[in-house]
Each structure stands twice: as structure tokens, then as C-alpha cells.
Amino acid sequence: MCGIIGISQNKNAAKLVFVGLYALQHRGEEAAGIASYDGKEIYLKKKTGLVADAFDEKAIEELKGETAIGHCRYSTTGSSNQKNIQPFLVTHRGKPLAIAHNGNLTNTEKLYAKLEEEGALFQTTMDSEIIIHLLARTKNGDLKKWFVSVLSQLEGSFSLIFLSGDTIIGARDPNGFRPLCLGRLDNKYVLASETCAFDLIKAEFVREISPGEVVFIKGEKIESVFLPEIENKKKAHCIFENIYFARPDSNIFDDNVYETRKRLGAQLAKEHPIKADFVMSIPDSGNYAASGFAQELGLPLEIGFIRNHYIGRTFIQPSQFLRDFRVRVKLNPISHIIKGKRIVVVEDSIVRGTTSKSRIDELRRAGAKEIHMRISCPPIISPCFYGIDFPSKEELIAASRTIQQVADFIKVDSLGYLSLKGMLSVMKYPQDFCHACFSGEYPVAVPYNKSKYLLEGKRE
């Protein structure tokens, strides 16, 4: 999962990309980068850490030109290190070309072996670099045919933004796993993962890029083509975007994320009602489902945890050590309102169970009389191969335990998950979603080598 953005023909292109990446920071906290073009050459700045850490005013001023793309990284293929930071930049036949990729290819190993056999030399261990090598090996007389020819070879999930001269190219895989939105700023077109980026740069949302669509943007001009045979492809929007990943003020998959999460919470209350003194959430991603849950049952909604806002998202940290550290310092319970109370804790998901267990322990120490936990999605039983770094099946707590066993592990008085049927019932177009992590039903064939380090010689 990553955040991507592209700005075409604006004198403040790099600054706008920088601001847009701020809005997309929740999509990746490992690294950030910006590439810009001034009519002669591409300038590139990238660094590990948050967007604010990667760029200062001097760095942004050095990103010259009126066209720019940006990326904030959450690694799903390749280690979290300097060489894997995007945008990834190459020079092809004397012309610079940069790529920003959100998603995960499922035919990475096959394409990599083919390219390596043909003599390709790889600089990174990202699947994104494969796309660049394919472009370099394809005749490129016609820009549209060139990209369609290459992107048709990809399998899995991809939302892409390329910088090729003064043109930005946006593309979305035929299943539409990851969001990609089209906006307009000063009569010029822009691209971003989510509409919250448009809000911050004061751009107007136009529409979503359709699954299988490739757009070529140069300022006010936009041309669109489609990958072949997309009519045979079933839409497979990632439902976890609506549950957890996307920002609540974004509109994705033709729906508002905030409203979707409230509906999930209300449905959860219908399926697992409980008598309690109040409802509270695990901030921030559980807030909106908790609101819907409380409203449905007519229970008070309290803020039981205070969040340290200088700590990022725990789930997307690349190592268990960092996740454990973030868990300890991210939230602090308010003992005054918790002591002696029967509480319902609403959370968006349980992945490994260790974070939830820690949170419940804190609430016990704060004096809670009863703790009932409600989860606004079904049990996660299968890994994701389309751009979310869910661990192996062995690490998913619900894959090997019953719901009661999960409840015993995290030490709650009761535990209720939203059903798969109930989750889909509140989605605007339920047939258009991928729910493989909950059902094990994968819409696109999964890779033979399932490790995120498959290009580094590490295998699961």
C-alpha cells in the first residue's frame, strides 16, 4: 500500500505534490519521494521517513519544473531501504522516465526471470522496477500503444503514475484493486490515490480512473485508452481500503469512506448487540464504526483512549519491534471514565492479535469492569497478495483459532466480528469488492513465491 500523486503543468508542481503527499501520509510512512521535470531533465529527491522528514524548503525549491509526481511508501515487495524508495527513475533512449506504484504484482517472479534471462540488470528489489524494464524493451513509437503493450503483461494490482517528459501517465489494473482518482486544478488535470489529496491542494474531484484505464495527461489535455479484454475482468476493489486504509474524508470506489465505516458499525451492532455503559473506539481507524455502533444501540460514545498524534499507524510498521514500540506509546486510557464500567471497544480489525491484547491489558489496568470487543470486519484468515502487507497465514490469529480462542487470547469478556454477508450488505456495490483476506477467495491467481522478499532470495 502506498500513496501516489501527479501534477501536470503547474508552476508550483513540486510544492503541490509535497502537500498532496502530506494528505496521503497514512498510506505509507517508510519513505517519500518526488520527481519533477523542467523541460530538459528530471530532478529527484527521496528519503526514508515521513514526508516532513524527507523534504525541507530547500529540497522542494530544487525540484524544478511544472510537472511532478510523488510517492510515499509502505513496502509490500522488497525491503524497507534506501534503494527501494520511489519514484524510481531511469533514462531510456536519452529520455528520463519515472514511476510511482501502488499495489503488488502477482507475476513478479515470472517477469523477473524472463527479464534477467534477457540481460536486465536490476537496481532494486521492487516489483515496480520490472515495469520500467518492460518499457525499456518495448518499441515506443506511439506513447499510448507503448504503455498498453507493457501494462497488458502485468498481473495483480497496480495503480501507477509515470512521469515521461512533460506528460504524466496514470494507469489502474483491470480489476481496480487500488484507488486512483482524477482531479482538476486551474483547468489542468491531476492524479492522486485518494480525494483527500485534492482537498488539501484545492483541486476539484472529476472522477475515478476506471479499472483497466490508462490516461495520458499534459496540462489541460487528457487522452484515455483501455487495456485489452477488460470487459472480461471482474472488479475487485480492496474492501480493506474502506475498513481501514483510506482516509475517512476520502471518496473511493464511488462511496464516502466515513459513511461506509459508520454503516459497518451499525450493521455490527445489529449482529452483536450488547448491554454496556458506553461504547469507545480504538483511535483513529475505529472511530467511525464505533459511532455507527453506538447510534444503532442508543449507547453513549466516549473517548476512552487519548492518542499521541506524533506516532504513526501501528499496523503498517515494517517490523514487529516497531509495531510493539508504537503500541506502547500511541494510546493512553482515561482511567477516570473507564474504572468500574462495562465498555464496548470497537476496532476495525484484528490481524496478529498482539496489539489488541495490549490494548485490553491497558483497559483492565484502568479498572474496566467488563470489556466487550466488536470488530467491524470478519476474521482475517488469509494473506493479501494485492498490496497490503498482511503476514503469512501462520501469523494471522484468526486463521488458526476460533473466535472464542481469539477472545481468550486477547482477554475480553466477549468478542464479535461482523459477518462477511453483513459487511458486503452495507457496501454500495457489494459484487465489486475483493474480500480474499476474509474468505480466501482470490480473484487473481496468487504467486507461487509468496514472500515480500522474493527478489532478495528470501522465501517463506
MARZA-104040 format. One record per residue (C-alpha): residue in one letter; x, y, z. Coordinates in steps of 0.25 Angstrom, whole numbers, plus 5000, padded with zeros to 4 digits. Layout:
AXYZ/...
END
This chain:
M500050005000/C500650144996/G500150284993/I500350344979/I500150474973/G500450544960/I500350694956/S500350744941/Q500750884936/N500750964949/K501851054953/N501751004968/A501750864963/A502750804973/K502050884985/L500750834982/V501250694981/F501850714995/V500550765001/G499850654994/L500750545000/Y500450605013/A499050575011/L499350435007/Q500350405018/H499450305024/R499750215012/G501250195015/E502150245026/E503450175022/A503950275011/A503550385002/G504050444988/I503750544978/A504250554963/S504050674955/Y504250714940/D504650854935/G504650824920/K506050784920/E506350684931/I505650614943/Y506050654957/L505850544968/K505850554983/K505550444992/K505850395007/T505350295017/G504350345028/L503150435027/V502850535017/A503250645026/D504550575029/A504850555014/F504750695009/D505150835014/E504850965007/K506250965000/A505950824995/I504650864989/E505250984983/E506250894976/L505150814969/K504950904957/G503950894946/E502450904944/T502150754944/A502450654956/I502050524963/G502150474977/H502150354985/C502050315000/R502450165002/Y501850055010/S502649935006/T501949805000/T503049754991/G504549784995/S505149825008/S504949965014/N506250025010/Q506850145002/K506950074989/N505550034989/I504950174991/Q504150234979/P503950304970/F504850204962/L505650284951/V506350234939/T506850294926/H506350214914/R506850254900/G507250384905/K505950424911/P505650414926/L504550334932/A504050324946/I503050224952/A502150234965/H501450104968/N500350064978/G500049914978/N500649784977/L500949694964/T500649554965/N501449504953/T502749574958/E503549454959/K503249404945/L503449544939/Y504749564947/A505349424942/K504949464927/L505649604928/E506849544935/E507049444924/E507049554914/G508149624921/A507349724930/L508149784942/F507349814954/Q507649934964/T506549904974/T505749784979/M504349844976/D503349794966/S503249934961/E504549934954/I504049814946/I503049914939/I504250004935/H505049894929/L503849844921/L503649984916/A505149994912/R505049864904/T503749904896/K503749994884/N503150124887/G502850204875/D501450224879/L501250264894/K499950204896/K500250074889/W501550064896/F500950074910/V499749984907/S500649874901/V501549874914/L500349894925/S499649774918/Q500749684923/L500549714937/E499649634947/G499149664961/S498949804966/F499449934961/S499150084961/L500250154954/I500750294951/F501850314941/L502650444938/S503050444924/G503550574919/D502450674922/T501450564921/I500850494933/I500250354931/G499250294940/A498850144940/R497950054948/D497949904947/P496749834941/N496149784954/G496349924960/F496949874973/R497550004978/P496850144976/L497350254967/C496650384965/L496550494954/G496450634958/R496550774952/L497350894957/D497451024950/N496850954938/K497950854938/Y497850714941/V498450644953/L498450504959/A498450444973/S498250314981/E497050384989/T496250504988/C496750555002/A497950604994/F497150684985/D496450754997/L497850795002/I498350854989/K496950914986/A496750834973/E495350784968/F495050644968/V494650594954/R494450444954/E495250314958/I496150254947/S495350134943/P495949994944/G496849964932/E496950104928/V498150174924/V498150334924/F499150424917/I499150564923/K499850684918/G499250804925/E497850834920/K497950714910/I497550574914/E497450444906/S496950314910/V497150174906/F496850034912/L497549914913/P497049794905/E495949694909/I495549784922/E494149744919/N494449604924/K495049654937/K494249654949/K494449774958/A495149744971/H495349874979/C496049854992/I495049855003/F496049875014/E496250015008/N494850055013/I495049975026/Y496450035030/F497350095020/A496750205013/R496550335020/P495150355025/D494950495017/S495250425004/N494350374994/I494750244987/F494050134979/D492950224977/D492650244992/N493050325004/V493950255014/Y493350325026/E491950285023/T492450135019/R493050115033/K491850175040/R490950075033/L491949955036/G491849995051/A490350005050/Q490249865044/L491249815054/A490249865065/K489149785059/E489949655058/H490549665072/P489749755082/I490249765096/K489849835109/A490849935113/D491150075120/F491750125107/V492450105094/M493850145091/S494750125079/I496250095077/P496650225071/D496750265060/S496250165050/G495250105059/N494550245062/Y493550235051/A493050095052/A492950125067/S492050245064/G491150155056/F491050045066/A490750145078/Q489650215069/E489050085065/L488850035080/G488650175086/L489850165095/P490750275099/L492050295091/E493250325100/I494750355096/G495450255105/F496750265099/I497650385097/R498550375085/N499950425083/H499850495070/Y501350485068/I501250335066/G500850285052/R500050165048/T500450035056/F499949935046/I500749985035/Q502149985042/P503149885035/S503549815047/Q502949755060/F503949835068/L503449965063/R502049915064/D502149885079/F502850015081/R501750095075/V500650015082/R501250055096/V501350195093/K500250225083/L499050225092/N498750245107/P497450215114/I496650315122/S496450235135/H495450335141/I494350295131/I494750145130/K494850105144/G493750015149/K493050025135/R492449925125/I493049965112/V492949925097/V494249945090/V494049955075/E495249935066/D495349925051/S496149795050/I497049695058/V498249645050/R499249575059/G498549605072/T499749655079/T499249805078/S497849775083/K498349695094/S499249805099/R498049905098/I497149815106/D498249795117/E498349955118/L496849965119/R496849855130/R497949935138/A497050055136/G495949985144/A494949935134/K493849845140/E493549775127/I494149785113/H493349745101/M494149755087/R493449775074/I494149775060/S493549845048/C494049735038/P494049585038/P495249505043/I496549515035/I496849375031/S497749395018/P498949475014/C498749585004/F499549584991/Y499049714985/G499749824992/I499449805007/D500549745016/F499749645023/P500649545029/S500749395026/K499549315029/E500249255041/E500349395047/L498849435045/I498249405059/A496849365053/A497449275043/S497749165053/R496749205065/T495349205067/I494649335071/Q494549295085/Q496049255085/V496349395080/A495549455091/D496249375101/F497649415095/I497349565096/K496549545109/V495249605106/D493849565112/S493249555099/L493749575084/G492849595072/Y493249605057/L492449665046/S492049555037/L492449545022/K491049555018/G490749675027/M492049745023/L491649735008/S490249775010/V490649915014/M491549935002/K490950014991/Y491349914980/P491649784988/Q491949704976/D493149794972/F493949764984/C495149674987/H494949605001/A496049504999/C496649535013/F495349495020/S494849385010/G496149325004/E495449344990/Y496549414982/P496049484969/V497449474963/A498349354964/V499349374975/P500849364973/Y501649234975/N502649304984/K501849384994/S502949455001/K503049605000/Y504549584999/L504449494987/L505449574979/E506449574990/G506649414991/K505749405003/R504649315003/E503449275012/
END
